[in-house]
């Protein structure tokens, strides 16, 4: 009795791995897939973190920046409207300075009314508000000296040798320090 002939293998079939080498081949393929997927996950996590990080030099959280810019626009309009005319008497100049200071103080209070955690998450906000308060204090000293009949000299407060206003104007907001606040007559 003879056996029927064995058909030849399918022409495009790969030989199946057999024996010990097959396990290593499968393990290697799994390892490559795990490394590739892990790389993609790490890349996406890094990209997400970068895209959502707080830039410490900018007030860039929309709920904070929107309130700050709106309050600043109101303050700037009030400061311009309350400026003393050139050659005004001392009383009018002192009143103008104090009314302008009140506009700045109202702006600061409006921003400070935001949620504490929200303000803390946008790092430069507290320092920016403190800078406005420092400017108001310097202006108030000038107004008090002027009202007392002294000949006050006003200088913009400095931080590390730089005018405080430079830092105030560089936090990414549309809120420049009005010239009327720093150019006192």
C-alpha positions as a printed Julia matrix, in Angstrom:
185×3 Matrix{Float64}:
   0.0     0.0    0.0
   1.27    3.29  -0.86
   0.55    6.61   0.68
  -1.06    9.37  -1.25
   1.37   12.06  -2.33
   1.78   15.05   0.02
   0.65   18.26  -1.65
   3.27   20.98  -1.91
   2.89   23.92   0.52
   0.8    26.9   -0.5
   3.2    29.02  -2.53
   2.78   32.22  -0.46
   2.64   30.67   2.95
   5.4    31.47   5.41
   6.91   28.73   7.32
   5.55   28.74  10.85
   8.09   29.33  13.54
   8.54   26.31  15.6
  10.6    25.36  18.55
  12.38   27.74  20.89
  12.89   30.58  18.41
   9.14   31.21  18.08
   8.74   32.38  21.69
  11.52   34.93  21.35
  10.09   36.24  18.12
   6.66   36.81  19.72
   8.22   38.36  22.84
  10.26   40.74  20.66
   7.18   41.8   18.69
   5.21   42.45  21.89
   8.12   44.43  23.33
   8.34   46.64  20.23
   4.58   47.34  20.38
   4.72   48.17  24.11
   7.65   50.56  23.61
   5.94   52.27  20.67
   2.65   52.72  22.54
   4.5    53.93  25.65
   6.39   56.49  23.57
   3.19   57.82  22.07
   1.57   58.07  25.53
   4.57   59.92  27.01
   4.68   62.29  24.02
   0.97   63.08  24.29
   1.19   63.6   28.06
   4.14   65.96  27.61
   2.37   67.89  24.88
  -0.77   68.21  27.02
   1.25   69.41  30.0
   3.12   71.99  27.93
  -0.02   73.27  26.25
  -1.77   73.77  29.6
   1.08   75.05  31.76
   1.02   78.41  33.47
   3.57   80.8   32.05
   4.8    82.38  35.29
   5.53   85.75  33.69
   2.05   86.21  32.19
  -1.47   86.62  33.5
  -2.92   84.17  31.01
  -5.85   82.46  32.72
  -8.92   83.78  30.83
 -11.18   84.31  33.86
  -8.45   86.38  35.52
  -7.23   88.24  32.44
 -10.74   89.15  31.3
 -11.68   90.65  34.67
  -8.31   92.41  34.96
  -8.52   93.93  31.47
 -12.1    95.06  31.96
 -11.3    96.63  35.35
  -8.19   98.21  33.86
 -10.13   99.8   31.01
 -12.49  101.39  33.54
  -9.55  102.55  35.66
  -7.71  104.06  32.67
 -10.81  106.0   31.6
 -11.33  107.31  35.13
  -7.67  108.26  35.54
  -7.74  110.22  32.27
 -11.0   111.95  33.23
  -9.76  112.91  36.71
  -6.43  114.41  35.59
  -5.81  117.9   36.9
  -5.46  120.51  34.16
  -2.01  122.04  33.64
  -1.36  124.85  36.08
  -4.09  123.69  38.5
  -3.95  124.85  42.09
  -2.46  122.56  44.72
  -5.85  121.51  46.1
  -7.06  120.49  42.65
  -3.85  118.54  41.99
  -4.09  116.71  45.33
  -7.77  115.91  44.72
  -6.97  114.61  41.21
  -4.19  112.36  42.51
  -6.43  110.91  45.19
  -9.34  110.35  42.81
  -7.0   108.6   40.38
  -5.64  106.5   43.24
  -9.21  105.54  44.14
  -9.74  104.33  40.55
  -6.62  102.15  40.78
  -7.67  100.83  44.18
 -11.11   99.93  42.78
  -9.46   98.03  39.91
  -7.24   96.1   42.32
 -10.22   95.27  44.54
 -12.24   94.03  41.57
  -9.48   91.61  40.57
  -8.85   90.53  44.17
 -12.56   89.64  44.45
 -11.93   86.65  42.19
 -11.6    83.2   43.75
  -8.33   82.9   45.73
  -7.39   79.62  44.09
  -7.99   81.08  40.65
  -5.69   84.01  41.46
  -3.05   81.74  42.97
  -3.03   79.54  39.86
  -2.07   82.51  37.68
   1.24   83.28  39.33
   2.05   86.89  38.52
  -1.4    88.2   39.43
  -0.66   88.75  43.13
   2.63   90.51  42.38
   0.96   92.62  39.68
  -1.75   93.74  42.1
   0.86   94.48  44.78
   2.76   96.61  42.25
  -0.35   98.7   41.62
  -0.76   99.15  45.39
   2.89  100.2   45.71
   2.39  102.8   42.98
  -0.72  104.13  44.76
   1.21  104.38  48.06
   4.02  106.36  46.39
   1.48  108.68  44.77
  -0.33  109.14  48.09
   2.94  110.16  49.78
   3.44  112.7   47.02
  -0.12  114.02  47.46
   0.31  114.28  51.24
   3.58  116.2   50.86
   1.99  118.47  48.26
  -1.02  119.14  50.51
   1.31  119.93  53.43
   3.05  122.62  51.39
   6.27  120.71  50.85
   7.91  120.44  47.44
   7.58  116.71  46.8
   9.51  114.82  44.2
   7.86  111.8   42.61
   9.85  108.85  41.36
   8.35  105.62  40.09
   9.22  102.87  42.59
  11.81  100.38  41.36
  12.36   96.64  41.64
  15.91   95.37  41.15
  16.83   98.75  39.68
  14.03   98.7   37.09
  10.9   100.89  37.21
   7.98   99.01  38.69
   5.88  100.05  35.72
   8.05   97.96  33.36
   7.04   94.83  35.23
   3.41   95.97  35.48
   3.24   96.48  31.71
   4.79   93.11  30.82
   2.29   90.58  32.17
   0.52   89.96  28.88
  -2.55   92.1   29.56
  -3.94   94.99  27.58
  -3.41   97.23  30.58
  -0.62   99.75  30.34
   0.04  102.04  33.29
  -1.55  105.37  32.31
   1.02  108.15  31.93
  -1.06  110.37  34.24
  -0.14  108.02  37.11
   3.6   108.44  36.72
   3.99  111.98  35.36
   2.94  114.11  38.3
   3.23  117.87  38.08
